Amino acid sequence: MRVTLFVAASLAVAMVSTPDALRSALAAAASTLFEATPFLLAGAVAARLLRRRSAMAYLGCGCGTGPSARSLPATAAAWLVFGPLVAVARFLAAVVVARWTVAQNRHDPPELLDELGALVPAALVAGAVTELTALADVSRFARPRR
């Protein structure tokens, strides 16, 4: 069902876009995958070395299964934006939720291409939304100054 929604949204954006806008959306999607690759690679290598699949959740980019707040890079970003108290509370809450809800398979380590493949639909939609918001004239919604 989720893949169908991603495909439908991508096709709708492609139908109303110009070739330049479509090219920009694809470039944004590619940059998302490019930026996620080092984190996914670190998580996959750590999972193989530690023989624990859960390493991917902590060292990856936060885009795998389960709460994304377990990701240490996401925790560092939250620390910079919201401060240490919020970042640590968010991380600990995600660890607790993951313990309760996520049943992880610890026998097979994650594959880098599988993790990247799981990101492709979301990266495409994010690229399309980024391009559409760049085309929108948001200055019309600003209140006039008095």
C-alpha positions as CSV (number, residue, x, y, z in Angstrom):
1,M,0.0,0.0,0.0
2,R,2.8,2.4,0.9
3,V,4.7,1.8,-2.3
4,T,1.5,2.5,-4.3
5,L,1.1,5.8,-2.6
6,F,4.7,6.8,-3.3
7,V,4.3,5.8,-7.0
8,A,1.0,7.7,-7.3
9,A,2.5,10.8,-5.7
10,S,5.6,10.7,-7.9
11,L,3.5,10.2,-11.1
12,A,1.3,13.1,-10.1
13,V,4.2,15.4,-9.6
14,A,5.9,14.2,-12.8
15,M,2.7,15.0,-14.8
16,V,2.5,18.6,-13.6
17,S,6.2,19.3,-13.7
18,T,8.4,20.7,-16.4
19,P,11.5,18.7,-17.5
20,D,13.7,21.0,-15.5
21,A,11.6,20.6,-12.3
22,L,11.6,16.9,-12.8
23,R,15.4,16.9,-13.2
24,S,15.8,19.0,-10.0
25,A,13.5,16.6,-8.1
26,L,15.6,13.6,-9.2
27,A,18.8,15.4,-8.2
28,A,17.4,16.1,-4.8
29,A,16.4,12.5,-4.4
30,A,19.9,11.4,-5.5
31,S,21.4,13.7,-3.0
32,T,19.3,12.3,-0.2
33,L,20.5,8.8,-1.0
34,F,24.1,10.1,-1.3
35,E,24.0,11.7,2.1
36,A,22.5,8.6,3.7
37,T,25.0,6.2,2.3
38,P,27.9,6.8,4.8
39,F,25.5,6.3,7.7
40,L,24.0,3.2,6.2
41,L,27.5,1.8,5.4
42,A,28.7,2.5,9.0
43,G,25.7,0.8,10.4
44,A,26.0,-2.2,8.1
45,V,29.7,-2.6,8.8
46,A,29.2,-2.3,12.6
47,A,26.3,-4.8,12.4
48,R,28.6,-7.3,10.7
49,L,31.5,-6.7,13.1
50,L,29.4,-6.8,16.2
51,R,27.1,-9.5,14.9
52,R,24.1,-7.5,16.0
53,R,21.5,-6.1,13.7
54,S,20.6,-3.4,16.2
55,A,23.9,-1.6,15.5
56,M,22.3,-0.3,12.3
57,A,19.6,1.5,14.3
58,Y,22.1,3.4,16.4
59,L,24.8,4.1,13.8
60,G,22.6,4.5,10.7
61,C,20.9,7.6,9.5
62,G,17.6,6.8,11.4
63,C,15.8,5.7,8.3
64,G,15.5,2.0,9.0
65,T,12.8,0.2,10.9
66,G,11.8,1.3,14.3
67,P,12.0,4.7,15.9
68,S,14.5,6.9,14.0
69,A,15.4,8.8,17.2
70,R,17.7,5.9,18.1
71,S,20.2,7.1,15.5
72,L,23.2,8.7,17.1
73,P,23.6,11.2,14.1
74,A,19.9,12.2,14.6
75,T,20.6,12.6,18.3
76,A,23.6,14.8,17.6
77,A,21.4,17.0,15.3
78,A,18.7,17.2,17.9
79,W,21.3,18.2,20.4
80,L,22.4,21.1,18.2
81,V,18.9,22.3,17.5
82,F,17.0,21.6,20.7
83,G,19.7,21.2,23.4
84,P,21.0,18.2,25.4
85,L,18.0,17.6,27.6
86,V,15.6,17.2,24.6
87,A,18.1,15.2,22.6
88,V,18.8,12.7,25.4
89,A,15.1,12.4,26.4
90,R,14.2,11.7,22.7
91,F,17.0,9.1,22.4
92,L,16.0,7.3,25.6
93,A,12.3,7.3,24.7
94,A,13.1,5.8,21.3
95,V,15.2,3.1,22.9
96,V,12.3,2.2,25.2
97,V,9.8,2.2,22.4
98,A,12.1,0.1,20.2
99,R,12.5,-2.5,23.0
100,W,8.7,-2.7,23.3
101,T,7.7,-2.7,19.7
102,V,10.5,-3.7,17.3
103,A,11.3,-7.4,16.9
104,Q,14.7,-7.4,15.3
105,N,16.1,-10.3,13.4
106,R,19.6,-10.7,14.9
107,H,20.7,-13.5,12.6
108,D,21.3,-11.8,9.3
109,P,23.2,-8.5,9.1
110,P,21.7,-5.7,7.1
111,E,22.7,-5.3,3.5
112,L,23.7,-1.8,2.3
113,L,21.8,-2.1,-1.0
114,D,18.6,-3.3,0.7
115,E,18.7,-0.3,3.1
116,L,19.3,2.1,0.2
117,G,16.5,0.5,-1.8
118,A,14.1,1.0,1.1
119,L,15.0,4.7,1.0
120,V,14.4,5.2,-2.8
121,P,10.6,5.8,-2.7
122,A,10.8,8.3,0.2
123,A,13.7,10.1,-1.4
124,L,11.8,10.5,-4.7
125,V,8.8,11.9,-2.9
126,A,11.0,14.2,-0.8
127,G,12.7,15.5,-3.9
128,A,9.4,16.1,-5.6
129,V,8.0,18.0,-2.6
130,T,11.1,20.0,-2.3
131,E,10.8,21.1,-6.0
132,L,7.1,21.9,-5.6
133,T,7.7,24.0,-2.6
134,A,10.5,25.8,-4.4
135,L,8.0,26.7,-7.1
136,A,5.3,28.0,-4.7
137,D,5.1,31.7,-4.1
138,V,4.9,31.8,-0.3
139,S,5.2,35.6,-0.1
140,R,1.5,35.8,-0.9
141,F,0.8,34.2,2.5
142,A,2.8,36.7,4.5
143,R,0.9,39.3,6.5
144,P,1.6,42.9,5.5
145,R,3.6,45.0,7.9
146,R,2.0,47.9,9.7
